[in-house]
Amino acid sequence: MFDEADEHIQVSDELEEIGSCTGVFCDSLELASGPDRKKTGQESRADGMAWACCSMRGWRESMEDASLMLPVGYLGGNWRNASLFGVFDGHGGEQVARFTARQLPDVLAKLSEQNAEAALTKAFLHIDEMLWQPSAAAELRELTLPGNLVRDSAETCGTTAVCCLIQESDMILAHAGDSRAVLCREAKAVRLTEDHKPELPGETARIEAAGGFVQEEATSGGNGKGYRVNGNLNLSRALGDLTYKDQRLKPHEHMVSGVPETRRLRWQAGADEFVLLACDGVWECMTDQQAVNFIRARLPSPGSKKGLVPVLEELLDACCASTPTQRGGLGCDNISAVLIRFEDPAAAAAEAEVDEKQAAEVVSEARSRQLEAALSQTIQRLAAGVRKKESQEQREARLARERRQLEEEEARRREELEQEELRRKRRAERATLESQSKKRLKCCAAFDEEDENDEDL
């Protein structure tokens, strides 16, 4: 929710922008004051999952990424029991990435299709169809961030898209471009999507059949080769980028296609820890396993108040280059990531209970110290003879007030402890109910599989 322009960064050794690039997709960097490491992130948890997103502008002149996090209950149509997460890596401007993040949930909700893979494919293609319409111009202008170049066309503006729809125990992936999804299963990285790059044989064949070409070039740091569609775009599938699309052709025939690849798999309780969706600003700097190891080493206990955003903030900082030449031009992009963590409800509730108990103990201890300090001051005043001579009536009234204050303080502390105990019991009851619900779902799934096996026999 909240990737880089789809090109490798091109920077000279003198830290100047390359001026010889042709076409509208050449990259621009802001080098005067170094990278902008200010980050935007948010997170939440529910129904046995926790999720977070984080993004950073880095060396780029503007922020062109968008992300999406919608838990169960926020999607409409056939998907009310599903959650949807996505990362959209814009290029040529942020407008198409933000347009896709805004429109995709509504488009998906309006489809009658009940197969998730088919629905996501239709939704991606419908986004492209909407961008052809003249009515999209006003929304693209509206989605321009303050201070950025206003665009009202998707001709030279586009975005990658990697989405994960989670429906009960199923994960459905859909992606177009080089943003990637990686699953952590028993500490091992499992790549769930394959980057769409122009040099892949199938992608090259489609590009050339549509009248385009793939240009090979040396990367700016001289550490390898890069490939670009018509010498400009370094990925072969994207939403938007209408200059590469011919309405006379079918969507899967476009030079740069918006047709996603999809995949369905069942997440394995106790084995699958999390899914990371990220733009290529992460994957250019880390392998899948390095990213998984980096995150696992920093994950707090399930249910902890420490949260997931700090983990993603460290990941983004690790991928951001200190200078544009540090990694041959890599690490100079916008960077965005979404993290989806699978949590055991009972473990999460237990950790939350520990956090709240510790917080209550801190508050109680602080109040005890305040009370002790007040009593100490009273004793000191009496010992120093500061207090004026009291009549018997005044002394009794004062002592009565002090007794009432102590009794009220003690009553407040008892009430807090009772409230804490009540919250603990409710959390335990909820965790038990959720655990029983998941067990019933697993049993149903197991029975379904046995029925299918019986039918096969």
C-alpha positions as CSV (number, residue, x, y, z in Angstrom):
1,M,0.0,0.0,0.0
2,F,1.8,2.5,0.0
3,D,9.3,-0.1,-7.3
4,E,11.2,1.3,-9.4
5,A,10.8,2.6,-12.9
6,D,11.2,-0.6,-14.8
7,E,14.7,0.1,-16.0
8,H,18.1,-0.5,-14.6
9,I,19.7,2.7,-13.3
10,Q,22.1,4.3,-15.7
11,V,24.7,6.5,-14.0
12,S,28.1,7.7,-15.0
13,D,31.2,7.5,-12.7
14,E,30.9,11.3,-12.2
15,L,27.5,10.7,-10.6
16,E,25.8,12.6,-13.5
17,E,22.7,11.6,-15.3
18,I,23.3,9.9,-18.7
19,G,22.3,12.4,-21.3
20,S,22.5,10.1,-24.3
21,C,19.4,7.9,-23.5
22,T,16.8,7.7,-26.1
23,G,13.1,7.3,-25.6
24,V,10.8,8.3,-22.7
25,F,11.8,5.6,-20.3
26,C,15.3,6.7,-19.4
27,D,15.9,6.9,-15.7
28,S,16.5,10.1,-13.7
29,L,18.2,10.3,-10.3
30,E,18.3,13.0,-7.7
31,L,21.9,13.2,-6.7
32,A,22.3,16.6,-5.0
33,S,21.6,15.5,-1.4
34,G,21.8,11.7,-1.6
35,P,19.0,9.2,-1.4
36,D,15.7,10.1,0.3
37,R,15.4,7.4,2.9
38,K,12.1,8.6,4.4
39,K,9.8,5.7,4.5
40,T,6.0,5.2,4.4
41,G,4.5,2.1,6.0
42,Q,1.6,0.6,7.8
43,E,0.5,-2.7,9.2
44,S,-2.3,-4.7,10.9
45,R,-3.3,-8.3,11.8
46,A,-6.4,-10.4,11.9
47,D,-7.7,-13.9,11.3
48,G,-4.3,-15.6,11.8
49,M,-2.4,-13.3,9.6
50,A,-0.3,-10.1,10.0
51,W,0.7,-7.8,7.1
52,A,2.7,-4.7,6.5
53,C,3.9,-2.5,3.6
54,C,6.8,-0.1,3.3
55,S,8.1,2.1,0.5
56,M,11.0,4.5,0.0
57,R,11.8,6.9,-2.8
58,G,15.6,6.4,-2.6
59,W,17.7,8.0,-5.3
60,R,14.7,8.5,-7.7
61,E,13.5,12.0,-8.5
62,S,9.9,11.0,-7.6
63,M,8.0,8.1,-6.0
64,E,6.3,5.9,-8.7
65,D,5.3,2.9,-6.6
66,A,2.0,1.9,-5.1
67,S,0.9,-1.0,-2.9
68,L,-2.4,-2.6,-1.8
69,M,-3.5,-4.4,1.4
70,L,-7.1,-5.4,1.8
71,P,-7.9,-8.0,4.6
72,V,-10.9,-10.2,4.7
73,G,-14.2,-8.3,4.5
74,Y,-12.9,-5.4,2.4
75,L,-13.3,-7.0,-1.1
76,G,-16.8,-7.3,-2.6
77,G,-18.5,-9.7,-4.9
78,N,-17.3,-13.3,-4.8
79,W,-14.3,-12.4,-2.7
80,R,-15.7,-11.2,0.6
81,N,-14.0,-14.1,2.3
82,A,-10.6,-13.3,0.7
83,S,-7.8,-10.8,1.3
84,L,-5.8,-9.1,-1.5
85,F,-2.2,-7.8,-1.4
86,G,-0.2,-6.2,-4.2
87,V,2.9,-4.2,-5.2
88,F,2.8,-2.0,-8.3
89,D,6.1,-0.7,-9.7
90,G,5.5,2.3,-11.8
91,H,7.6,3.6,-14.6
92,G,7.2,6.8,-16.7
93,G,5.3,8.3,-13.8
94,E,3.3,7.1,-10.8
95,Q,-0.2,7.5,-12.3
96,V,-0.8,4.0,-13.7
97,A,0.6,2.2,-10.6
98,R,-1.8,4.3,-8.4
99,F,-4.7,3.8,-10.9
100,T,-4.2,0.0,-10.7
101,A,-4.0,-0.1,-6.9
102,R,-7.2,2.0,-6.7
103,Q,-9.3,0.2,-9.4
104,L,-8.3,-3.4,-9.1
105,P,-10.4,-4.2,-6.0
106,D,-13.6,-2.7,-7.6
107,V,-12.9,-4.4,-10.9
108,L,-12.4,-7.8,-9.2
109,A,-15.6,-7.4,-7.1
110,K,-17.8,-6.7,-10.2
111,L,-16.7,-9.8,-12.1
112,S,-19.0,-12.8,-12.0
113,E,-16.1,-15.2,-12.5
114,Q,-15.7,-17.5,-9.4
115,N,-12.3,-19.0,-10.3
116,A,-9.7,-16.8,-8.7
117,E,-7.0,-17.2,-11.4
118,A,-9.4,-16.4,-14.2
119,A,-10.9,-13.5,-12.2
120,L,-7.4,-11.9,-11.6
121,T,-6.5,-12.4,-15.3
122,K,-9.8,-10.7,-16.4
123,A,-9.2,-7.9,-13.9
124,F,-5.7,-7.2,-15.2
125,L,-7.0,-7.0,-18.7
126,H,-9.9,-4.8,-17.7
127,I,-7.5,-2.3,-16.2
128,D,-5.7,-2.0,-19.5
129,E,-9.1,-1.5,-21.3
130,M,-10.0,1.2,-18.8
131,L,-6.7,3.0,-19.6
132,W,-7.6,3.2,-23.3
133,Q,-10.8,5.1,-22.4
134,P,-10.8,8.9,-22.6
135,S,-12.4,9.0,-19.2
136,A,-9.2,7.7,-17.6
137,A,-7.4,11.0,-18.4
138,A,-9.0,12.9,-15.5
139,E,-8.3,10.2,-13.0
140,L,-4.7,9.9,-14.1
141,R,-4.3,13.7,-13.6
142,E,-5.9,13.4,-10.2
143,L,-3.6,10.6,-9.1
144,T,-0.4,12.7,-9.8
145,L,1.5,13.3,-6.5
146,P,2.1,16.9,-5.5
147,G,5.2,18.4,-7.3
148,N,5.4,15.6,-9.9
149,L,4.9,15.9,-13.6
150,V,1.1,15.6,-14.4
151,R,0.2,12.9,-16.9
152,D,-3.2,12.2,-18.4
153,S,-2.3,9.3,-20.6
154,A,-0.9,5.8,-20.2
155,E,0.9,5.9,-23.6
156,T,4.3,6.1,-22.0
157,C,3.4,5.4,-18.4
158,G,2.9,1.9,-17.0
159,T,3.4,-0.4,-14.0
160,T,4.3,-4.0,-13.1
161,A,1.9,-5.8,-10.8
162,V,2.3,-8.7,-8.4
163,C,-0.8,-9.7,-6.4
164,C,-1.6,-12.4,-3.9
165,L,-5.2,-13.3,-3.2
166,I,-5.6,-15.4,0.0
167,Q,-8.8,-17.3,0.3
168,E,-8.9,-19.6,3.4
169,S,-5.9,-21.9,2.9
170,D,-5.3,-21.1,-0.8
171,M,-2.9,-18.5,-2.2
172,I,-3.5,-17.3,-5.8
173,L,-0.7,-15.3,-7.4
174,A,-1.0,-13.1,-10.5
175,H,1.8,-11.0,-11.9
176,A,2.9,-9.1,-14.9
177,G,6.5,-7.7,-15.1
178,D,9.5,-8.1,-12.9
179,S,8.0,-7.5,-9.4
180,R,8.3,-10.8,-7.5
181,A,6.6,-13.0,-4.9
182,V,8.7,-15.2,-2.7
183,L,7.4,-17.7,0.0
184,C,9.3,-18.7,3.1
185,R,8.6,-22.4,3.6
186,E,10.5,-24.0,6.5
187,A,13.1,-21.3,6.2
188,K,13.7,-22.0,2.5
189,A,12.8,-19.4,-0.2
190,V,10.3,-20.6,-2.8
191,R,9.9,-18.3,-5.8
192,L,6.2,-18.0,-6.6
193,T,6.5,-15.9,-9.8
194,E,9.0,-15.6,-12.7
195,D,10.2,-12.2,-13.9
196,H,8.9,-11.2,-17.3
197,K,12.1,-10.1,-19.1
198,P,12.5,-9.3,-22.9
199,E,15.3,-11.9,-23.3
200,L,13.2,-14.9,-22.4
201,P,12.5,-16.9,-25.6
202,G,8.8,-16.8,-25.3
203,E,8.7,-13.1,-24.6
204,T,11.2,-12.3,-27.4
205,A,9.0,-14.3,-29.9
206,R,5.9,-12.3,-28.9
207,I,7.8,-8.9,-29.1
208,E,9.2,-9.7,-32.5
209,A,5.8,-11.0,-33.8
210,A,4.3,-7.7,-32.8
211,G,6.9,-5.8,-34.9
212,G,9.3,-4.9,-32.1
213,F,12.8,-5.9,-31.2
214,V,14.9,-6.7,-28.2
215,Q,18.1,-4.6,-27.8
216,E,21.1,-6.0,-25.9
217,E,23.2,-3.5,-23.9
218,A,25.9,-3.4,-21.3
219,T,24.7,-2.4,-17.9
220,S,25.9,1.0,-16.6
221,G,28.2,-0.6,-14.1
222,G,29.7,-2.9,-16.7
223,N,28.8,-5.9,-14.6
224,G,26.5,-7.7,-17.1
225,K,24.1,-7.4,-19.9
226,G,20.6,-5.9,-20.1
227,Y,17.8,-6.2,-22.6
228,R,15.2,-3.7,-23.5
229,V,12.1,-3.7,-25.7
230,N,12.8,-1.4,-28.6
231,G,15.8,-0.2,-26.7
232,N,13.7,1.4,-23.9
233,L,11.7,-0.8,-21.6
234,N,13.6,-3.5,-19.6
235,L,10.5,-5.7,-18.9
236,S,8.2,-7.5,-21.3
237,R,4.8,-7.4,-19.5
238,A,3.1,-4.4,-17.8
239,L,-0.2,-2.6,-17.4
240,G,-0.4,0.6,-19.3
241,D,2.5,1.4,-21.7
242,L,-0.1,1.7,-24.4
243,T,2.4,2.8,-27.0
244,Y,3.5,-0.8,-27.0
245,K,0.0,-2.2,-27.5
246,D,-2.0,-2.5,-30.7
247,Q,-5.8,-2.7,-30.2
248,R,-6.0,-4.7,-33.4
249,L,-4.1,-7.5,-31.6
250,K,-5.2,-9.8,-28.8
251,P,-3.9,-8.9,-25.4
252,H,-1.5,-11.9,-25.3
253,E,-0.1,-10.7,-28.7
254,H,0.9,-7.2,-27.6
255,M,4.5,-6.2,-27.7
256,V,4.3,-5.5,-24.0
257,S,1.5,-7.6,-22.7
258,G,-0.7,-7.0,-19.7
259,V,-1.8,-10.7,-19.5
260,P,-0.6,-12.0,-16.1
261,E,0.8,-15.4,-15.2
262,T,-1.2,-17.0,-12.4
263,R,-0.6,-19.7,-9.9
264,R,-2.6,-21.4,-7.1
265,L,-1.1,-23.2,-4.2
266,R,-2.2,-24.1,-0.7
267,W,-0.3,-22.6,2.2
268,Q,0.9,-25.2,4.7
269,A,0.2,-24.5,8.4
270,G,3.4,-24.8,10.5
271,A,5.7,-24.8,7.4
272,D,4.9,-21.5,5.6
273,E,6.0,-18.5,7.5
274,F,5.5,-15.5,5.2
275,V,5.2,-14.3,1.6
276,L,7.2,-11.3,0.4
277,L,5.9,-9.2,-2.5
278,A,8.5,-6.7,-3.7
279,C,9.6,-4.6,-6.7
280,D,12.9,-5.4,-8.5
281,G,14.6,-2.7,-6.4
282,V,14.8,-5.5,-3.8
283,W,15.6,-8.4,-6.1
284,E,18.4,-6.6,-8.0
285,C,20.2,-6.4,-4.6
286,M,19.3,-9.7,-2.9
287,T,18.7,-13.3,-4.0
288,D,15.4,-14.9,-2.9
289,Q,17.1,-16.8,-0.1
290,Q,19.1,-13.7,1.1
291,A,15.8,-11.7,1.4
292,V,14.1,-14.6,3.3
293,N,17.1,-14.9,5.7
294,F,17.2,-11.2,6.2
295,I,13.5,-11.1,7.2
296,R,13.5,-14.2,9.3
297,A,16.5,-12.9,11.4
298,R,14.4,-9.8,12.3
299,L,10.9,-11.1,12.7
300,P,9.4,-10.5,16.2
301,S,7.4,-13.1,18.0
302,P,3.9,-13.6,16.5
303,G,1.5,-11.1,18.1
304,S,4.3,-8.9,19.3
305,K,3.8,-5.1,19.4
306,K,7.2,-4.6,17.8
307,G,5.4,-5.1,14.4
308,L,6.6,-5.9,10.9
309,V,7.1,-2.4,9.5
310,P,10.6,-2.0,11.2
311,V,11.6,-5.3,9.5
312,L,10.7,-3.9,6.1
313,E,12.4,-0.6,6.8
314,E,15.6,-2.4,7.5
315,L,15.2,-4.4,4.2
316,L,14.7,-1.2,2.2
317,D,17.7,0.4,3.8
318,A,19.9,-2.6,3.0
319,C,18.9,-2.4,-0.7
320,C,19.4,1.3,-1.0
321,A,22.9,2.1,-2.3
322,S,25.1,4.7,-0.5
323,T,26.3,6.0,-3.8
324,P,25.0,5.4,-7.3
325,T,28.3,3.6,-8.3
326,Q,28.3,1.4,-5.2
327,R,26.7,-1.6,-7.0
328,G,27.1,-0.5,-10.6
329,G,23.9,1.5,-10.6
330,L,21.8,-1.0,-8.6
331,G,20.1,0.0,-5.4
332,C,19.2,3.4,-6.8
333,D,15.5,2.8,-7.4
334,N,12.2,3.4,-5.6
335,I,11.8,0.3,-3.3
336,S,8.5,-1.1,-2.1
337,A,7.6,-4.3,-0.4
338,V,4.5,-6.0,1.2
339,L,5.0,-8.7,3.9
340,I,2.2,-11.2,4.7
341,R,2.9,-13.4,7.7
342,F,1.0,-16.5,8.7
343,E,0.5,-16.6,12.5
344,D,-0.8,-19.3,14.9
345,P,-3.7,-17.5,16.7
346,A,-2.9,-19.1,20.1
347,A,0.8,-18.1,19.9
348,A,-0.1,-14.6,18.8
349,A,-2.6,-14.2,21.6
350,A,-0.1,-15.4,24.2
351,E,2.5,-12.9,23.0
352,A,0.0,-10.1,23.0
353,E,-0.9,-11.1,26.5
354,V,2.7,-10.9,27.6
355,D,3.1,-7.5,26.0
356,E,0.0,-6.1,27.7
357,K,0.9,-7.6,31.1
358,Q,4.4,-6.0,30.9
359,A,2.8,-2.7,30.0
360,A,0.4,-2.9,32.9
361,E,3.3,-3.8,35.2
362,V,5.2,-0.7,34.0
363,V,2.2,1.5,34.7
364,S,1.6,0.0,38.1
365,E,5.2,0.4,39.0
366,A,5.2,4.0,37.9
367,R,2.1,4.8,40.0
368,S,3.6,3.1,43.0
369,R,6.7,5.2,42.7
370,Q,4.6,8.3,42.5
371,L,2.7,7.4,45.6
372,E,5.9,6.6,47.5
373,A,7.4,9.9,46.4
374,A,4.3,11.8,47.7
375,L,4.4,10.0,51.0
376,S,8.1,10.7,51.3
377,Q,7.6,14.4,50.7
378,T,4.9,14.5,53.4
379,I,7.2,12.9,55.9
380,Q,10.0,15.2,55.1
381,R,7.8,18.3,55.5
382,L,6.6,17.0,58.9
383,A,10.2,16.2,60.0
384,A,11.4,19.6,59.0
385,G,8.6,21.3,60.9
386,V,7.3,22.9,57.8
387,R,3.8,22.0,58.4
388,K,1.9,24.5,60.6
389,K,0.6,23.4,63.9
390,E,-2.7,21.7,63.4
391,S,-5.7,21.4,65.6
392,Q,-6.9,18.0,66.5
393,E,-9.9,18.5,64.1
394,Q,-7.6,19.5,61.2
395,R,-5.3,16.6,61.8
396,E,-8.1,14.1,61.7
397,A,-9.5,15.7,58.5
398,R,-6.1,15.5,56.8
399,L,-5.5,11.9,57.8
400,A,-8.9,11.0,56.6
401,R,-8.2,12.6,53.2
402,E,-4.9,10.8,52.9
403,R,-6.6,7.5,53.8
404,R,-9.2,8.1,51.1
405,Q,-6.5,8.9,48.5
406,L,-4.7,5.7,49.4
407,E,-7.9,3.7,49.2
408,E,-8.9,5.2,45.9
409,E,-5.5,4.4,44.4
410,E,-5.6,0.9,45.7
411,A,-9.1,0.5,44.2
412,R,-7.9,1.7,40.8
413,R,-5.1,-0.7,40.8
414,R,-7.4,-3.6,41.7
415,E,-9.8,-2.6,38.9
416,E,-7.0,-2.5,36.4
417,L,-5.8,-5.9,37.4
418,E,-9.4,-7.3,37.1
419,Q,-9.8,-5.7,33.6
420,E,-6.5,-7.2,32.5
421,E,-7.5,-10.6,33.7
422,L,-10.8,-10.3,31.9
423,R,-9.0,-9.3,28.6
424,R,-6.7,-12.2,29.0
425,K,-9.6,-14.6,29.3
426,R,-11.3,-13.2,26.3
427,R,-8.1,-13.5,24.2
428,A,-7.7,-17.0,25.2
429,E,-11.3,-17.8,24.3
430,R,-10.9,-16.2,20.9
431,A,-7.6,-18.0,20.2
432,T,-9.3,-21.3,21.2
433,L,-12.3,-20.6,18.8
434,E,-10.0,-19.6,16.0
435,S,-7.9,-22.7,16.5
436,Q,-11.0,-24.9,16.5
437,S,-12.3,-23.2,13.4
438,K,-9.0,-23.8,11.5
439,K,-9.0,-27.5,12.6
440,R,-12.6,-27.9,11.3
441,L,-11.5,-26.3,8.0
442,K,-8.5,-28.7,7.8
443,C,-10.7,-31.6,8.5
444,C,-13.2,-30.6,5.8
445,A,-10.3,-30.1,3.3
446,A,-9.0,-33.6,4.3
447,F,-12.5,-35.1,3.8
448,D,-12.8,-33.4,0.4
449,E,-9.4,-34.8,-0.7
450,E,-10.5,-38.4,0.5
451,D,-13.7,-38.0,-1.5
452,E,-11.8,-37.0,-4.6
453,N,-9.4,-40.0,-4.1
454,D,-12.5,-42.3,-3.7
455,E,-13.9,-40.9,-7.0
456,D,-10.6,-41.5,-8.8
457,L,-10.7,-45.1,-7.6
